């Protein structure tokens, strides 16, 4: 069994990593500001579901294949970049009526936002590579089966991510509710989100494979 000291160190490290600016927490921030705090929580649930996929990949060795296979890495990267470009186009074309007090609550239901979070997470090969490098550092053959330890550590990381991302969703959603009464502010929020999605797409598309 993993010692409590190792769990504590891993949990603190996970919290700090979740707080550090990155594609996922920025994604939660933009979606919560535009669509409301509930939307951010749905997106967070989707992102964390994606983390389950990455954890399973590390435990079963799939992430190692992505890390060593240039074709697999490139395919995931391209899919992720195209999806982000699609989100950027939606945001740039959105009008003030598409924000929380307009049609957004009808168009963007919980399941759509949840799926959006899953796709955003699992199509980023950098997450798989990060998990492959990060989780095994806290596993030890002396503590039992490595695969079980990886699943446990992944669950702890997901818990830390839920805490941080849900906090971001609540805070950003509150900010968005203040801005929603201004059509001009709604347009600015959508354009800002579009620019962020475009930047994330370019960053992902230009990321290099490093076996």
Backbone as CSV, one residue per row, in Angstrom:
resi,resn,N_x,N_y,N_z,CA_x,CA_y,CA_z,C_x,C_y,C_z
1,UNK,0.839,-1.196,0.000,0.000,0.000,0.000,0.884,1.260,0.000
2,UNK,0.468,2.269,-0.755,1.248,3.504,-0.834,1.188,4.226,0.511
3,UNK,2.328,4.614,1.074,2.345,5.316,2.372,1.573,6.631,2.318
4,UNK,1.001,7.032,3.453,0.216,8.251,3.523,1.051,9.478,3.168
5,UNK,2.344,9.433,3.486,3.219,10.568,3.159,3.324,10.754,1.646
6,UNK,3.414,9.631,0.927,3.487,9.707,-0.537,2.176,10.200,-1.117
7,UNK,1.056,9.750,-0.531,-0.257,10.222,-0.967,-0.368,11.738,-0.796
8,UNK,0.070,12.220,0.377,-0.028,13.649,0.672,0.807,14.461,-0.312
9,UNK,2.035,14.011,-0.566,2.919,14.714,-1.500,2.333,14.709,-2.904
10,UNK,1.764,13.574,-3.296,1.171,13.460,-4.621,-0.053,14.366,-4.745
11,UNK,-0.880,14.418,-3.698,-2.089,15.235,-3.741,-1.743,16.723,-3.845
12,UNK,-0.754,17.154,-3.068,-0.325,18.557,-3.114,0.228,18.902,-4.498
13,UNK,1.043,18.001,-5.034,1.595,18.220,-6.374,0.479,18.288,-7.413
14,UNK,-0.542,17.446,-7.256,-1.664,17.420,-8.194,-2.467,18.718,-8.139
15,UNK,-2.687,19.235,-6.923,-3.404,20.496,-6.762,-2.652,21.633,-7.467
16,UNK,-1.348,21.684,-7.251,-0.537,22.735,-7.848,-0.528,22.639,-9.372
17,UNK,-0.478,21.405,-9.876,-0.495,21.219,-11.324,-1.848,21.610,-11.915
18,UNK,-2.927,21.341,-11.181,-4.263,21.704,-11.662,-4.457,23.219,-11.687
19,UNK,-3.812,23.904,-10.727,-3.914,25.370,-10.660,-3.102,26.038,-11.765
20,UNK,-1.948,25.444,-12.092,-1.074,26.040,-13.105,-1.830,26.197,-14.425
21,UNK,-1.741,27.381,-15.069,-2.475,27.619,-16.313,-2.147,26.579,-17.380
22,UNK,-3.176,26.009,-17.963,-3.006,25.004,-19.005,-4.265,24.931,-19.847
23,UNK,-4.265,24.139,-20.919,-5.429,24.073,-21.818,-6.729,23.703,-21.109
24,UNK,-6.666,22.743,-20.164,-7.902,22.268,-19.541,-8.538,23.300,-18.612
25,UNK,-7.732,23.882,-17.700,-8.364,24.839,-16.789,-8.751,26.141,-17.502
26,UNK,-8.027,26.501,-18.559,-8.424,27.655,-19.374,-9.743,27.353,-20.092
27,UNK,-9.891,26.106,-20.525,-11.120,25.665,-21.178,-12.306,25.786,-20.220
28,UNK,-12.114,25.336,-18.989,-13.167,25.462,-17.969,-13.493,26.930,-17.722
29,UNK,-12.463,27.746,-17.648,-12.639,29.188,-17.398,-13.494,29.847,-18.487
30,UNK,-13.155,29.584,-19.736,-13.891,30.222,-20.834,-15.326,29.717,-20.922
31,UNK,-15.524,28.413,-20.796,-16.875,27.866,-20.899,-17.763,28.325,-19.751
32,UNK,-17.186,28.438,-18.545,-17.955,28.887,-17.381,-18.337,30.351,-17.513
33,UNK,-17.420,31.161,-18.016,-17.693,32.586,-18.172,-18.794,32.822,-19.193
34,UNK,-18.775,32.045,-20.288,-19.746,32.240,-21.361,-21.091,31.573,-21.067
35,UNK,-21.048,30.327,-20.596,-22.273,29.539,-20.452,-22.767,29.393,-19.007
36,UNK,-21.970,29.838,-18.019,-22.408,29.745,-16.639,-21.671,28.676,-15.850
37,UNK,-21.801,28.739,-14.512,-21.045,27.846,-13.640,-21.416,26.375,-13.833
38,UNK,-22.718,26.096,-14.080,-23.126,24.702,-14.304,-22.441,24.129,-15.533
39,UNK,-22.308,24.962,-16.555,-21.626,24.522,-17.771,-20.177,24.148,-17.457
40,UNK,-19.521,24.974,-16.631,-18.145,24.682,-16.254,-18.017,23.380,-15.500
41,UNK,-19.007,23.074,-14.670,-18.980,21.820,-13.908,-19.188,20.626,-14.836
42,UNK,-20.086,20.775,-15.817,-20.277,19.698,-16.796,-18.992,19.466,-17.596
43,UNK,-18.352,20.554,-18.020,-17.099,20.441,-18.763,-16.027,19.786,-17.894
44,UNK,-15.974,20.176,-16.617,-15.013,19.579,-15.687,-15.234,18.078,-15.576
45,UNK,-16.498,17.662,-15.486,-16.809,16.226,-15.412,-16.305,15.510,-16.663
46,UNK,-16.464,16.157,-17.830,-15.970,15.555,-19.061,-14.455,15.459,-19.095
47,UNK,-13.786,16.524,-18.661,-12.319,16.511,-18.618,-11.813,15.419,-17.686
48,UNK,-12.462,15.258,-16.541,-12.035,14.242,-15.582,-12.314,12.828,-16.104
49,UNK,-13.380,12.679,-16.898,-13.619,11.390,-17.553,-12.478,11.086,-18.518
50,UNK,-12.020,12.116,-19.202,-10.862,11.945,-20.081,-9.631,11.522,-19.312
51,UNK,-9.471,12.049,-18.095,-8.332,11.664,-17.252,-8.409,10.190,-16.854
52,UNK,-9.632,9.675,-16.713,-9.791,8.243,-16.433,-9.237,7.432,-17.595
53,UNK,-9.529,7.903,-18.811,-9.014,7.222,-20.013,-7.487,7.251,-20.024
54,UNK,-6.896,8.407,-19.704,-5.437,8.516,-19.698,-4.818,7.656,-18.590
55,UNK,-5.457,7.617,-17.430,-4.965,6.778,-16.331,-4.968,5.312,-16.740
56,UNK,-6.065,4.893,-17.364,-6.158,3.501,-17.833,-5.082,3.221,-18.872
57,UNK,-4.847,4.213,-19.738,-3.820,4.057,-20.760,-2.438,3.847,-20.166
58,UNK,-2.124,4.599,-19.101,-0.822,4.435,-18.443,-0.738,3.076,-17.763
59,UNK,-1.812,2.698,-17.062,-1.810,1.424,-16.333,-1.667,0.236,-17.278
60,UNK,-2.259,0.343,-18.459,-2.229,-0.769,-19.414,-1.103,-0.656,-20.444
61,UNK,-0.345,0.446,-20.378,0.784,0.608,-21.283,0.459,1.272,-22.602
62,UNK,-0.810,1.716,-22.798,-1.189,2.328,-24.067,-0.479,3.668,-24.259
63,UNK,-0.325,4.410,-23.163,0.328,5.711,-23.261,1.758,5.570,-23.760
64,UNK,2.400,4.467,-23.402,3.771,4.235,-23.860,3.817,4.090,-25.377
65,UNK,2.758,3.497,-25.944,2.688,3.341,-27.396,2.569,4.714,-28.060
66,UNK,1.698,5.572,-27.484,1.530,6.922,-28.032,2.836,7.700,-27.933
67,UNK,3.544,7.488,-26.830,4.800,8.211,-26.617,5.849,7.808,-27.644
68,UNK,5.876,6.526,-28.015,6.908,6.041,-28.930,6.470,6.051,-30.390
69,UNK,5.159,6.147,-30.639,4.657,6.116,-32.007,4.395,7.531,-32.518
70,UNK,5.170,7.949,-33.494,4.993,9.280,-34.080,3.630,9.403,-34.761
71,UNK,3.187,8.341,-35.431,1.913,8.385,-36.150,0.742,8.528,-35.181
72,UNK,0.752,7.761,-34.086,-0.335,7.832,-33.106,-0.380,9.215,-32.461
73,UNK,0.791,9.738,-32.119,0.873,11.064,-31.507,0.332,12.123,-32.467
74,UNK,0.762,12.068,-33.720,0.358,13.053,-34.721,-1.138,12.990,-35.001
75,UNK,-1.682,11.765,-35.083,-3.113,11.607,-35.356,-3.950,12.249,-34.250
76,UNK,-3.607,11.973,-32.999,-4.337,12.559,-31.872,-4.193,14.077,-31.876
77,UNK,-2.979,14.535,-32.159,-2.707,15.970,-32.172,-3.562,16.681,-33.218
78,UNK,-3.649,16.113,-34.402,-4.421,16.724,-35.489,-5.912,16.751,-35.140
79,UNK,-6.420,15.644,-34.606,-7.840,15.586,-34.220,-8.139,16.646,-33.166
80,UNK,-7.264,16.758,-32.171,-7.461,17.743,-31.107,-7.416,19.165,-31.628
81,UNK,-6.475,19.447,-32.531,-6.344,20.802,-33.083,-7.562,21.176,-33.922
82,UNK,-8.064,20.225,-34.718,-9.253,20.484,-35.539,-10.464,20.771,-34.651
83,UNK,-10.596,20.013,-33.577,-11.727,20.233,-32.668,-11.650,21.615,-32.025
84,UNK,-10.458,22.026,-31.632,-10.287,23.352,-31.038,-10.577,24.454,-32.046
85,UNK,-10.198,24.245,-33.295,-10.514,25.217,-34.348,-12.021,25.320,-34.548
86,UNK,-12.707,24.187,-34.439,-14.169,24.181,-34.544,-14.792,25.003,-33.413
87,UNK,-14.279,24.833,-32.187,-14.770,25.607,-31.054,-14.467,27.092,-31.234
88,UNK,-13.295,27.394,-31.775,-12.920,28.793,-32.017,-13.881,29.430,-33.022
89,UNK,-14.203,28.703,-34.087,-15.125,29.226,-35.100,-16.498,29.479,-34.494
90,UNK,-16.975,28.547,-33.661,-18.272,28.733,-32.997,-18.280,29.999,-32.145
91,UNK,-17.193,30.193,-31.398,-17.111,31.353,-30.508,-17.053,32.660,-31.300
92,UNK,-16.274,32.692,-32.387,-16.153,33.907,-33.188,-17.473,34.273,-33.875
93,UNK,-18.260,33.254,-34.242,-19.506,33.486,-34.954,-20.698,33.706,-34.029
94,UNK,-20.499,33.452,-32.722,-21.602,33.580,-31.769,-22.013,35.037,-31.615
95,UNK,-23.299,35.249,-31.393,-23.820,36.591,-31.155,-24.166,36.730,-29.682
96,UNK,-24.581,37.902,-29.282,-24.958,38.140,-27.888,-26.099,37.232,-27.469
97,UNK,-26.982,36.863,-28.417,-28.126,36.011,-28.081,-27.709,34.593,-27.753
98,UNK,-26.457,34.216,-28.073,-25.999,32.859,-27.829,-25.388,32.678,-26.455
99,UNK,-25.415,33.699,-25.619,-24.835,33.619,-24.300,-25.898,33.281,-23.269
100,UNK,-25.531,33.104,-21.974,-26.404,32.496,-20.996,-27.855,32.945,-20.945
101,UNK,-28.163,34.229,-21.141,-29.557,34.616,-21.028,-30.274,34.558,-22.373
102,UNK,-29.527,34.125,-23.416,-30.146,33.948,-24.714,-30.472,32.481,-24.922
103,UNK,-29.961,31.917,-26.049,-30.316,30.552,-26.405,-29.317,29.530,-25.923
104,UNK,-28.256,29.941,-25.249,-27.175,29.038,-24.868,-27.646,27.858,-24.048
105,UNK,-28.597,28.109,-23.119,-29.031,27.035,-22.237,-29.779,25.966,-23.012
106,UNK,-30.375,26.351,-24.154,-31.079,25.374,-24.964,-30.102,24.645,-25.870
107,UNK,-29.203,25.427,-26.507,-28.273,24.849,-27.475,-27.208,23.988,-26.782
108,UNK,-26.656,24.489,-25.691,-25.585,23.775,-25.008,-26.142,23.094,-23.761
109,UNK,-26.648,21.854,-23.905,-27.132,21.142,-22.734,-25.974,20.456,-22.020
110,UNK,-26.284,19.879,-20.858,-25.235,19.283,-20.037,-24.454,18.196,-20.733
111,UNK,-25.143,17.328,-21.485,-24.454,16.227,-22.146,-23.513,16.732,-23.233
112,UNK,-23.916,17.772,-23.944,-23.036,18.343,-24.971,-21.765,18.905,-24.342
113,UNK,-21.925,19.608,-23.236,-20.772,20.177,-22.546,-19.883,19.080,-21.974
114,UNK,-20.505,18.041,-21.459,-19.754,16.897,-20.917,-18.922,16.245,-22.021
115,UNK,-19.551,16.014,-23.175,-18.822,15.410,-24.302,-17.702,16.333,-24.770
116,UNK,-17.973,17.636,-24.767,-16.961,18.608,-25.174,-15.721,18.480,-24.289
117,UNK,-15.917,18.308,-22.986,-14.795,18.144,-22.065,-14.017,16.868,-22.327
118,UNK,-14.736,15.778,-22.616,-14.072,14.497,-22.894,-13.197,14.611,-24.137
119,UNK,-13.779,15.134,-25.224,-13.040,15.246,-26.488,-11.822,16.142,-26.318
120,UNK,-12.027,17.263,-25.619,-10.929,18.205,-25.384,-9.750,17.511,-24.698
121,UNK,-10.051,16.634,-23.745,-9.001,16.005,-22.952,-8.332,14.830,-23.668
122,UNK,-9.132,13.922,-24.210,-8.541,12.695,-24.750,-7.836,12.912,-26.083
123,UNK,-8.123,14.028,-26.764,-7.436,14.274,-28.042,-6.148,15.067,-27.866
124,UNK,-5.737,15.247,-26.625,-4.462,15.922,-26.361,-3.424,14.880,-25.936
125,UNK,-2.555,14.455,-26.858,-1.577,13.409,-26.516,-0.604,13.840,-25.429
126,UNK,-0.456,15.159,-25.236,0.450,15.641,-24.195,-0.014,15.216,-22.808
127,UNK,-1.329,15.048,-22.633,-1.853,14.611,-21.339,-1.423,13.170,-21.065
128,UNK,-1.520,12.320,-22.082,-1.067,10.932,-21.934,0.414,10.877,-21.589
129,UNK,1.199,11.683,-22.278,2.637,11.690,-22.030,2.956,12.229,-20.643
130,UNK,2.185,13.233,-20.212,2.377,13.774,-18.860,2.064,12.714,-17.815
131,UNK,0.939,12.030,-17.976,0.567,10.988,-17.013,1.610,9.876,-17.000
132,UNK,2.119,9.536,-18.182,3.124,8.478,-18.271,4.390,8.862,-17.517
133,UNK,4.720,10.146,-17.512,5.923,10.614,-16.820,5.666,10.877,-15.337
134,UNK,4.432,11.315,-15.003,4.144,11.773,-13.637,3.701,10.660,-12.689
135,UNK,2.711,9.880,-13.086,2.147,8.886,-12.163,3.155,7.827,-11.690
136,UNK,3.965,7.250,-12.592,4.894,6.202,-12.138,5.930,6.680,-11.120
137,UNK,6.174,7.991,-11.041,7.151,8.497,-10.075,6.734,8.218,-8.639
138,UNK,5.428,8.066,-8.419,4.917,7.856,-7.071,4.534,6.397,-6.822
139,UNK,4.776,5.545,-7.817,4.497,4.113,-7.668,5.787,3.385,-7.318
140,UNK,5.631,2.318,-6.564,6.798,1.554,-6.115,6.422,0.080,-6.067
141,UNK,7.215,-0.800,-6.698,6.895,-2.231,-6.679,6.743,-2.777,-5.258
142,UNK,7.412,-2.140,-4.304,7.319,-2.595,-2.928,5.971,-2.319,-2.285
143,UNK,5.162,-1.469,-2.929,3.847,-1.124,-2.377,2.729,-1.991,-2.947
144,UNK,3.066,-2.907,-3.865,2.038,-3.757,-4.460,2.036,-3.656,-5.972
145,UNK,0.969,-4.147,-6.590,0.859,-4.158,-8.052,0.917,-2.735,-8.604
146,UNK,1.800,-2.524,-9.572,1.984,-1.185,-10.142,0.712,-0.676,-10.805
147,UNK,0.015,-1.536,-11.544,-1.193,-1.108,-12.248,-2.244,-0.583,-11.263
148,UNK,-2.403,-1.269,-10.141,-3.382,-0.820,-9.131,-2.950,0.519,-8.550
149,UNK,-1.659,0.669,-8.293,-1.153,1.950,-7.777,-1.417,3.087,-8.758
150,UNK,-1.237,2.808,-10.045,-1.471,3.836,-11.071,-2.938,4.262,-11.061
151,UNK,-3.850,3.292,-10.948,-5.276,3.619,-10.901,-5.603,4.455,-9.665
152,UNK,-5.010,4.101,-8.514,-5.254,4.836,-7.276,-4.709,6.261,-7.390
153,UNK,-3.494,6.381,-7.889,-2.897,7.715,-8.063,-3.700,8.545,-9.064
154,UNK,-4.168,7.900,-10.123,-4.997,8.604,-11.098,-6.275,9.133,-10.464
155,UNK,-6.871,8.322,-9.566,-8.091,8.743,-8.879,-7.822,9.953,-7.982
156,UNK,-6.676,9.953,-7.314,-6.311,11.091,-6.455,-6.096,12.342,-7.299
157,UNK,-5.437,12.178,-8.444,-5.205,13.320,-9.336,-6.534,13.876,-9.844
158,UNK,-7.463,12.991,-10.181,-8.776,13.420,-10.661,-9.526,14.170,-9.563
159,UNK,-9.416,13.701,-8.314,-10.056,14.397,-7.195,-9.504,15.815,-7.055
160,UNK,-8.189,15.954,-7.131,-7.561,17.272,-7.043,-8.030,18.165,-8.195
161,UNK,-8.126,17.586,-9.377,-8.579,18.339,-10.546,-10.026,18.797,-10.381
162,UNK,-10.875,17.915,-9.852,-12.276,18.275,-9.608,-12.388,19.465,-8.663
163,UNK,-11.614,19.431,-7.591,-11.658,20.506,-6.602,-11.263,21.843,-7.233
164,UNK,-10.146,21.843,-7.952,-9.633,23.082,-8.544,-10.531,23.574,-9.672
165,UNK,-10.892,22.681,-10.583,-11.665,23.090,-11.760,-13.083,23.515,-11.391
166,UNK,-13.706,22.839,-10.421,-15.045,23.254,-9.982,-14.980,24.630,-9.324
167,UNK,-13.901,24.908,-8.608,-13.719,26.239,-8.016,-13.603,27.291,-9.105
168,UNK,-12.845,26.966,-10.158,-12.711,27.888,-11.301,-14.073,28.104,-11.959
169,UNK,-14.845,27.015,-12.105,-16.158,27.110,-12.748,-17.088,28.031,-11.970
170,UNK,-17.093,27.901,-10.645,-17.970,28.723,-9.807,-17.567,30.198,-9.893
171,UNK,-16.276,30.462,-9.777,-15.798,31.850,-9.814,-16.022,32.486,-11.192
172,UNK,-15.683,31.739,-12.244,-15.847,32.274,-13.601,-17.325,32.416,-13.957
173,UNK,-18.137,31.463,-13.492,-19.571,31.544,-13.756,-20.195,32.753,-13.088
174,UNK,-19.715,33.087,-11.891,-20.199,34.278,-11.191,-19.829,35.539,-11.964
175,UNK,-18.592,35.567,-12.467,-18.155,36.701,-13.279,-19.018,36.826,-14.534
176,UNK,-19.283,35.696,-15.164,-20.096,35.700,-16.375,-21.508,36.204,-16.122
177,UNK,-22.084,35.860,-14.952,-23.438,36.305,-14.638,-23.499,37.821,-14.471
178,UNK,-22.396,38.421,-14.065,-22.338,39.885,-13.958,-22.291,40.537,-15.341
179,UNK,-21.619,39.860,-16.272,-21.414,40.444,-17.596,-22.548,40.162,-18.576
180,UNK,-23.408,39.191,-18.231,-24.387,38.711,-19.195,-25.418,39.767,-19.583
181,UNK,-25.635,40.763,-18.745,-26.634,41.772,-19.038,-26.144,42.787,-20.074
182,UNK,-24.876,42.723,-20.442,-24.316,43.639,-21.433,-24.042,42.898,-22.737
183,UNK,-24.809,43.180,-23.798,-24.558,42.523,-25.094,-23.120,42.715,-25.573
184,UNK,-22.566,43.905,-25.342,-21.191,44.169,-25.754,-20.219,43.268,-25.010
185,UNK,-20.460,43.083,-23.700,-19.601,42.206,-22.907,-19.726,40.766,-23.380
186,UNK,-20.946,40.366,-23.786,-21.150,39.006,-24.295,-20.319,38.773,-25.552
187,UNK,-20.340,39.753,-26.443,-19.559,39.634,-27.677,-18.068,39.546,-27.362
188,UNK,-17.609,40.366,-26.428,-16.193,40.365,-26.043,-15.807,39.012,-25.464
189,UNK,-16.688,38.436,-24.605,-16.404,37.129,-24.007,-16.280,36.053,-25.077
190,UNK,-17.195,36.084,-26.052,-17.136,35.094,-27.123,-15.886,35.248,-27.972
191,UNK,-15.538,36.485,-28.315,-14.345,36.704,-29.133,-13.075,36.303,-28.371
192,UNK,-13.058,36.602,-27.078,-11.904,36.218,-26.258,-11.771,34.708,-26.199
193,UNK,-12.908,34.036,-25.998,-12.885,32.570,-25.973,-12.402,32.017,-27.308
194,UNK,-12.872,32.620,-28.416,-12.431,32.170,-29.736,-10.932,32.319,-29.917
195,UNK,-10.388,33.437,-29.447,-8.949,33.674,-29.556,-8.169,32.653,-28.721
196,UNK,-8.700,32.327,-27.548,-8.038,31.343,-26.680,-8.056,29.966,-27.335
197,UNK,-9.222,29.566,-27.869,-9.310,28.272,-28.543,-8.364,28.203,-29.741
198,UNK,-8.279,29.308,-30.483,-7.379,29.361,-31.631,-5.930,29.213,-31.186
199,UNK,-5.569,29.898,-30.108,-4.211,29.787,-29.578,-3.890,28.376,-29.107
200,UNK,-4.852,27.741,-28.435,-4.645,26.376,-27.963,-4.499,25.409,-29.147
201,UNK,-5.293,25.638,-30.197,-5.203,24.790,-31.385,-3.826,24.900,-32.037
202,UNK,-3.336,26.128,-32.167,-2.016,26.336,-32.767,-0.909,25.725,-31.908
203,UNK,-1.051,25.866,-30.586,-0.055,25.299,-29.691,-0.020,23.787,-29.796
204,UNK,-1.216,23.171,-29.851,-1.286,21.717,-29.959,-0.768,21.252,-31.306
205,UNK,-1.159,21.967,-32.382,-0.754,21.564,-33.722,0.753,21.642,-33.928
206,UNK,1.407,22.559,-33.228,2.854,22.731,-33.396,3.680,21.998,-32.330
207,UNK,2.992,21.266,-31.435,3.729,20.522,-30.413,4.525,19.400,-31.071
208,UNK,5.695,19.135,-30.542,6.598,18.162,-31.152,6.578,16.856,-30.389
209,UNK,6.740,15.779,-31.135,6.805,14.443,-30.541,8.192,14.236,-29.954
210,UNK,8.227,13.882,-28.677,9.521,13.673,-28.020,9.547,12.333,-27.317
211,UNK,9.954,11.278,-28.020,9.963,9.927,-27.439,10.931,9.806,-26.283
